[in-house]
Amino acid sequence: MLNQRLDQLQDYPFARLAALIADITPKVNIAPVAMSIGDPQGQPPEFAMKIIADHADKWNGYPPVIGTFELRTAIKTWLDRRYALPRDLIDIETQIAPVAGTREGLFIVAQLAVNGAKNGQKPVALMPNPFYQVYNAAAVMAGAEPVYLTTTEATGFLPDLDAIPEETLQRTALFYLCSPGNPQGAIASIDYIKKALGLARKYDFLLVMDECYAELYYTPEAPQGGLQAALALGPGQDGHPLDNLVCFHTLSKRSSAAGMRSGFGVGSPTTIKLLNRLRSFSCAGQPFPIQAASAALWAEEGHAIATREAYAKRMESARRHLGKLPGFYAPKGGMFLWIEVGDGEDAARKLWRDAAIKVLPGEYLTKPEKDGTNTGKRYIRVALVHEYETCDAALFRMAQVLG
C-alpha cells in the first residue's frame, strides 16, 4: 500500500554510529564531544534575534512562498557582491526561490528535474561518493537511479567528469555537485564547474550546485561558483545564462543559523518558476520574522567574516595537533576533516572509548563500489563545529589516540 521507494532510502549514518559505539563506556572522566555531525555550535548574531523578536506581531500571517521583496532584494545584492555579477543577471521577481534550508531545496528540485524516462530509459541522478544522504533520497523518491561518482585523493576529491560513461550521461536528469565539498572540503575550480555545466547543456540535465559551504574557505580567494561558470559559458539552449543550472545557499553555515531553516535557490526564470510552483503545493513559506532576519543576515558581512575566521582557527588547531598523522590533509573549505586512519569504524570506537569523542566512520557516507570495496572505509569524518577551546582540547586527545 505504501510507497515502496521508501525501502531504497539509505539509513542516516548517525543511527549506525550510535549502534557502533552502544556497548562502549568512555574510560575518561571528561565531557563527551560530538564531532560526528556538522551542526554549528555558535550562535547567530544578536541583531538577527532582535529582528525576529521585533517582528513578533507577524507570526499570525501566511507568508508568501516566493519570499518578501526585501528578502529577495537582500539575496540578489549578496549574490551580486559575492560573485561580482552584472546587475542584470539575477531578476528579483523571477530567479530567486527562498527555501527552508538547502535540504528542502535539494530534495524538491529532483521532483522537477526527473521525468518518467530519459531517452527511453530510467533517469539517472549523478552525485559524488561520499554523498549527502538527501541527494540519494531525493533521487530515489523522484524515480531516478542514483549513480555515485567516486571521489578520492587521486581525483582531487571531486568526481572525474571524463570517467562518466556516455550511456549514463544520456540518461542523466540531474547532477548534484557540492563545492566546497562534504566531507573532503575540495573546491571545484571555475573550469571544472564550466565543464560540468557544459555536460548538463549537452545532455540536457540540471546541474544542482550545493554551495552551502561557500563562505567557509581557507584559500586566499573566495571559491568561485556556478553563477560565474554560467556567465563564462554564456546563454544555453533556452537563451538564458543560467540555463541547466540551479545553485543553493544557506544561512546555516554562513551565519550559524541552522535553526532558522533559511536558504535559497537561484537559477533561470524557467527553473525557478517551476521550483516556486512546486513549493506552493508542498511547502510553507518562511515566517515573516524569519524572512526579515534572513534579509539582514545576507546584508551584513562582518559576522560572516568572523565565522570564517573562527573555522580557520579551528583548522589551524587541527593542523597543529594532527598534521603529523600520515593520513591527515588540510581541506580548502568546509567544516570537516577527512582523515585516513586505516579502519574508520575501529578508529571511531577507539576515540569514543579512550577520548570520549564521537566521529563518523567514512564508510557510513560512502556507497560501496561494484566490486564491494568501500573507498570511505579507511577514513573518519571530523566536524569542527564547537568553539575553539572545545575543538582544540578534543583534537589534542584525538592526536594521542590516533598518533
C-alpha positions as CSV (number, residue, x, y, z in Angstrom):
1,M,0.0,0.0,0.0
2,L,2.8,2.5,0.9
3,N,5.4,3.8,-1.5
4,Q,8.0,1.0,-1.9
5,R,10.7,3.5,-2.9
6,L,11.0,4.3,0.8
7,D,12.7,0.9,1.2
8,Q,15.5,2.1,-1.0
9,L,16.5,5.1,1.2
10,Q,19.9,5.0,2.8
11,D,19.8,5.0,6.6
12,Y,21.2,8.2,8.1
13,P,24.7,7.5,9.3
14,F,24.2,8.8,12.8
15,A,22.0,5.8,13.7
16,R,24.7,3.5,12.5
17,L,27.3,5.3,14.7
18,A,25.0,5.1,17.7
19,A,24.8,1.3,17.2
20,L,28.6,1.0,16.6
21,I,29.5,2.5,20.0
22,A,26.5,1.5,22.0
23,D,28.4,-1.1,24.0
24,I,31.3,1.3,24.9
25,T,31.6,3.4,28.0
26,P,34.3,6.0,27.7
27,K,37.3,5.3,30.0
28,V,38.0,9.0,30.6
29,N,36.0,11.1,33.0
30,I,35.5,14.2,30.8
31,A,32.6,15.7,29.0
32,P,32.0,13.9,25.6
33,V,32.4,15.9,22.4
34,A,30.3,15.1,19.4
35,M,32.4,15.8,16.3
36,S,30.3,13.5,14.2
37,I,27.7,15.9,12.8
38,G,28.0,19.2,11.0
39,D,25.8,21.1,13.5
40,P,27.2,24.6,14.0
41,Q,27.5,25.3,17.7
42,G,28.0,29.0,17.5
43,Q,25.1,31.4,17.9
44,P,23.6,33.6,15.2
45,P,24.3,37.4,15.6
46,E,22.3,39.1,18.2
47,F,20.9,41.6,15.8
48,A,19.1,38.8,13.9
49,M,17.5,37.5,17.1
50,K,16.3,41.1,17.9
51,I,14.8,41.4,14.4
52,I,12.8,38.2,15.0
53,A,11.6,39.5,18.3
54,D,10.7,42.9,16.9
55,H,8.6,41.2,14.2
56,A,6.6,39.1,16.7
57,D,3.4,40.6,15.5
58,K,3.9,39.0,12.1
59,W,3.6,35.3,13.2
60,N,-0.2,35.3,12.6
61,G,0.1,35.8,8.8
62,Y,0.6,33.3,6.0
63,P,3.9,34.3,4.4
64,P,4.4,34.2,0.6
65,V,6.2,31.1,-0.7
66,I,8.3,33.3,-3.1
67,G,9.6,35.3,-0.1
68,T,9.2,39.0,0.6
69,F,10.6,41.6,-1.7
70,E,13.0,42.7,1.0
71,L,14.4,39.2,1.4
72,R,14.8,38.6,-2.4
73,T,16.5,42.0,-2.7
74,A,19.0,41.2,0.0
75,I,19.7,37.9,-1.6
76,K,20.3,39.4,-5.0
77,T,22.5,42.1,-3.5
78,W,24.6,39.5,-1.7
79,L,24.9,37.4,-4.9
80,D,26.0,40.4,-7.0
81,R,28.6,41.3,-4.4
82,R,29.9,37.8,-3.5
83,Y,30.3,36.7,-7.1
84,A,30.9,40.0,-8.9
85,L,27.9,39.6,-11.1
86,P,26.5,42.0,-13.6
87,R,23.4,43.7,-12.1
88,D,21.1,42.5,-14.8
89,L,21.9,38.7,-14.4
90,I,19.5,38.0,-11.5
91,D,16.0,39.2,-11.6
92,I,14.5,39.6,-8.1
93,E,11.0,38.7,-9.3
94,T,11.7,35.5,-11.3
95,Q,15.0,34.0,-10.3
96,I,15.2,33.6,-6.5
97,A,13.4,30.9,-4.6
98,P,13.6,31.1,-0.7
99,V,13.7,27.6,0.8
100,A,13.6,26.2,4.4
101,G,17.3,25.4,4.3
102,T,19.2,23.9,1.4
103,R,18.0,20.4,2.4
104,E,14.4,21.3,1.3
105,G,15.6,22.8,-2.0
106,L,17.9,19.9,-2.8
107,F,15.2,17.4,-2.2
108,I,12.4,19.2,-4.1
109,V,14.5,20.1,-7.1
110,A,14.7,16.4,-8.0
111,Q,10.9,16.4,-8.3
112,L,11.0,18.9,-11.1
113,A,14.1,17.6,-12.8
114,V,13.2,13.9,-13.1
115,N,10.7,12.8,-15.7
116,G,9.3,9.3,-16.2
117,A,12.1,8.4,-18.6
118,K,15.1,9.9,-20.2
119,N,15.8,8.8,-23.8
120,G,13.5,5.8,-23.2
121,Q,15.3,4.6,-20.1
122,K,15.1,5.1,-16.3
123,P,16.6,8.6,-15.5
124,V,19.8,8.9,-13.6
125,A,20.8,11.3,-10.8
126,L,24.6,11.8,-10.5
127,M,26.1,12.5,-7.1
128,P,29.6,12.5,-5.6
129,N,30.6,9.5,-3.5
130,P,30.9,10.0,-0.4
131,F,27.5,11.6,-0.7
132,Y,25.0,13.7,1.3
133,Q,22.0,11.5,2.1
134,V,19.5,14.0,0.8
135,Y,20.9,13.6,-2.7
136,N,20.1,9.9,-2.6
137,A,16.7,10.3,-1.0
138,A,15.6,13.0,-3.5
139,A,16.7,10.9,-6.5
140,V,15.0,7.7,-5.2
141,M,11.7,9.4,-4.3
142,A,11.6,11.2,-7.7
143,G,12.1,7.9,-9.5
144,A,15.7,8.3,-10.6
145,E,18.5,5.8,-10.3
146,P,21.3,7.2,-8.1
147,V,24.7,6.9,-9.7
148,Y,27.6,7.5,-7.4
149,L,30.8,9.1,-8.8
150,T,33.8,8.1,-6.7
151,T,35.9,10.9,-5.3
152,T,39.3,10.1,-3.9
153,E,42.6,11.8,-3.5
154,A,43.5,10.6,-7.0
155,T,40.6,12.6,-8.4
156,G,41.2,15.7,-6.3
157,F,38.2,14.6,-4.1
158,L,35.9,15.6,-6.9
159,P,34.1,13.4,-9.4
160,D,36.1,12.6,-12.5
161,L,33.9,14.1,-15.2
162,D,35.8,12.4,-18.0
163,A,35.0,9.0,-16.5
164,I,31.2,9.2,-16.7
165,P,30.1,6.8,-19.4
166,E,28.3,8.2,-22.4
167,E,25.3,5.9,-21.8
168,T,25.0,7.3,-18.3
169,L,25.1,10.9,-19.4
170,Q,22.4,10.1,-22.0
171,R,20.1,9.1,-19.1
172,T,21.1,11.8,-16.6
173,A,18.3,14.1,-15.3
174,L,20.3,16.0,-12.7
175,F,23.8,16.1,-11.2
176,Y,24.4,17.1,-7.5
177,L,27.7,18.8,-7.1
178,C,28.9,20.3,-3.7
179,S,31.7,22.8,-3.6
180,P,33.4,23.2,-1.1
181,G,32.7,19.5,-0.7
182,N,31.3,17.5,2.2
183,P,33.2,15.7,3.6
184,Q,36.6,16.3,1.9
185,G,36.4,20.1,1.6
186,A,37.5,20.1,-2.1
187,I,36.8,23.3,-4.1
188,A,35.8,23.0,-7.7
189,S,37.6,25.4,-10.0
190,I,35.8,27.6,-12.4
191,D,37.0,25.4,-15.3
192,Y,35.7,22.3,-13.6
193,I,32.2,23.8,-13.0
194,K,32.1,25.1,-16.6
195,K,32.9,21.6,-17.8
196,A,30.1,20.1,-15.6
197,L,27.6,22.8,-16.8
198,G,28.7,22.1,-20.4
199,L,27.8,18.4,-19.9
200,A,24.5,19.5,-18.5
201,R,23.7,21.5,-21.5
202,K,25.0,19.0,-24.0
203,Y,22.9,16.1,-22.4
204,D,20.0,18.3,-21.2
205,F,20.1,17.8,-17.5
206,L,20.1,20.1,-14.5
207,L,23.3,20.8,-12.7
208,V,22.4,21.3,-9.0
209,M,25.2,23.2,-7.2
210,D,25.1,22.7,-3.5
211,E,27.1,25.7,-2.3
212,C,26.1,25.6,1.4
213,Y,29.8,25.8,2.5
214,A,30.7,28.6,0.0
215,E,31.5,31.0,2.9
216,L,33.8,28.6,4.7
217,Y,37.1,28.6,2.9
218,Y,40.8,28.7,3.8
219,T,42.2,29.9,0.5
220,P,43.4,33.5,-0.4
221,E,40.4,34.0,-2.7
222,A,36.8,33.0,-2.2
223,P,35.6,29.9,-4.1
224,Q,34.1,30.6,-7.4
225,G,30.6,29.2,-8.1
226,G,28.1,28.0,-10.6
227,L,26.8,31.5,-11.4
228,Q,30.3,32.6,-12.5
229,A,30.7,29.4,-14.6
230,A,27.4,30.1,-16.3
231,L,28.4,33.6,-17.1
232,A,31.6,32.4,-18.6
233,L,29.8,29.9,-20.8
234,G,27.1,32.3,-21.9
235,P,23.4,31.5,-22.6
236,G,22.2,28.0,-23.0
237,Q,19.7,26.5,-25.4
238,D,16.8,28.5,-23.9
239,G,18.7,31.7,-24.2
240,H,19.5,32.4,-20.6
241,P,23.0,32.3,-18.9
242,L,21.6,30.2,-16.1
243,D,20.0,27.5,-18.3
244,N,20.5,24.0,-16.9
245,L,21.7,25.3,-13.5
246,V,20.4,26.0,-10.0
247,C,22.6,27.0,-7.1
248,F,21.6,26.6,-3.4
249,H,22.9,28.7,-0.5
250,T,22.0,28.8,3.2
251,L,22.5,30.8,6.4
252,S,23.1,27.6,8.4
253,K,26.9,27.8,8.0
254,R,27.5,31.4,7.0
255,S,25.5,32.7,10.0
256,S,25.5,29.7,12.4
257,A,21.7,29.9,12.0
258,A,20.8,26.3,11.2
259,G,17.7,26.5,13.3
260,M,16.2,29.3,11.3
261,R,16.0,27.0,8.3
262,S,16.7,29.7,5.8
263,G,18.3,29.4,2.4
264,F,17.5,30.0,-1.3
265,G,17.9,28.6,-4.8
266,V,18.8,30.8,-7.8
267,G,18.6,29.8,-11.4
268,S,16.9,30.7,-14.7
269,P,13.4,32.1,-14.7
270,T,12.1,28.8,-16.2
271,T,13.6,26.7,-13.4
272,I,12.7,29.0,-10.5
273,K,9.2,29.4,-11.7
274,L,8.7,25.6,-11.6
275,L,10.5,25.3,-8.3
276,N,8.3,28.0,-6.7
277,R,5.2,26.5,-8.2
278,L,6.1,23.0,-6.8
279,R,6.9,24.6,-3.4
280,S,3.5,26.3,-3.4
281,F,1.8,22.9,-3.4
282,S,4.2,21.1,-1.0
283,C,5.9,23.6,1.3
284,A,5.1,26.6,3.5
285,G,6.7,30.0,3.2
286,Q,9.2,31.1,5.7
287,P,7.6,33.0,8.6
288,F,7.8,36.8,8.2
289,P,10.1,37.3,11.3
290,I,12.5,34.7,9.8
291,Q,12.5,36.4,6.4
292,A,13.2,39.8,8.0
293,A,16.1,38.4,10.0
294,S,17.4,36.5,6.9
295,A,17.4,39.6,4.8
296,A,19.5,41.4,7.5
297,L,22.0,38.4,7.7
298,W,22.5,38.4,3.9
299,A,23.2,42.1,4.0
300,E,25.7,42.1,6.8
301,E,29.3,40.8,6.1
302,G,31.0,41.3,9.4
303,H,29.6,38.3,11.2
304,A,30.3,36.0,8.2
305,I,33.9,37.1,8.2
306,A,34.1,36.4,11.9
307,T,32.6,32.9,11.4
308,R,35.0,32.1,8.7
309,E,37.9,33.2,10.9
310,A,36.7,31.1,13.7
311,Y,36.6,28.0,11.5
312,A,40.1,28.9,10.1
313,K,41.4,29.0,13.7
314,R,40.0,25.5,14.4
315,M,41.6,24.2,11.2
316,E,44.9,25.6,12.3
317,S,44.5,23.7,15.6
318,A,43.8,20.5,13.6
319,R,47.0,21.0,11.6
320,R,49.0,21.6,14.8
321,H,47.7,18.5,16.6
322,L,47.0,16.1,13.7
323,G,49.3,17.3,11.0
324,K,51.9,14.6,11.6
325,L,49.5,11.8,11.1
326,P,50.2,10.0,7.8
327,G,46.5,10.3,6.7
328,F,46.0,13.9,7.5
329,Y,45.5,16.7,5.0
330,A,44.1,20.2,5.3
331,P,40.9,20.8,3.4
332,K,40.5,24.0,1.3
333,G,37.0,24.6,2.6
334,G,34.0,23.4,4.6
335,M,33.8,22.4,8.3
336,F,35.1,18.8,8.2
337,L,38.4,16.8,8.4
338,W,38.6,13.7,6.3
339,I,41.3,11.7,7.9
340,E,42.7,8.4,6.6
341,V,43.1,6.1,9.7
342,G,43.2,2.6,8.3
343,D,39.8,1.5,9.6
344,G,37.2,4.1,10.2
345,E,34.9,2.0,12.4
346,D,37.8,0.9,14.6
347,A,39.1,4.4,15.0
348,A,35.6,5.7,15.9
349,R,35.3,3.1,18.6
350,K,38.8,3.9,20.0
351,L,38.1,7.6,20.0
352,W,34.9,7.1,21.9
353,R,36.4,4.7,24.4
354,D,39.7,6.4,25.0
355,A,38.8,10.1,24.5
356,A,35.0,10.5,24.7
357,I,35.0,11.9,21.1
358,K,32.4,10.9,18.6
359,V,33.5,10.9,14.9
360,L,31.8,9.4,11.9
361,P,33.3,6.4,10.0
362,G,33.8,7.4,6.4
363,E,32.1,4.3,5.0
364,Y,28.8,5.4,6.5
365,L,28.8,8.3,4.0
366,T,30.1,6.2,1.0
367,K,28.4,3.7,-1.3
368,P,30.4,0.6,-2.0
369,E,31.9,0.1,-5.4
370,K,30.6,-2.6,-7.8
371,D,33.3,-4.9,-6.5
372,G,32.2,-4.4,-2.9
373,T,35.0,-2.2,-1.8
374,N,34.2,1.0,0.1
375,T,36.6,3.8,-0.5
376,G,35.4,5.6,2.7
377,K,36.2,2.6,4.9
378,R,39.7,3.9,5.7
379,Y,38.5,7.3,6.8
380,I,36.8,9.2,9.6
381,R,34.9,12.5,9.2
382,V,35.5,15.0,12.0
383,A,33.2,18.1,12.3
384,L,35.0,21.2,13.7
385,V,31.8,22.8,14.8
386,H,32.5,23.5,18.5
387,E,34.0,26.7,19.9
388,Y,37.8,26.9,19.7
389,E,38.6,25.7,23.2
390,T,36.5,22.6,23.0
391,C,37.8,21.7,19.5
392,D,41.4,22.3,20.5
393,A,41.2,20.1,23.6
394,A,39.4,17.4,21.6
395,L,41.9,17.5,18.8
396,F,44.7,17.1,21.3
397,R,43.1,14.0,22.7
398,M,42.4,12.7,19.2
399,A,46.1,13.0,18.4
400,Q,47.1,11.0,21.4
401,V,44.7,8.2,20.4
402,L,45.5,8.1,16.7
403,G,49.2,9.0,16.9
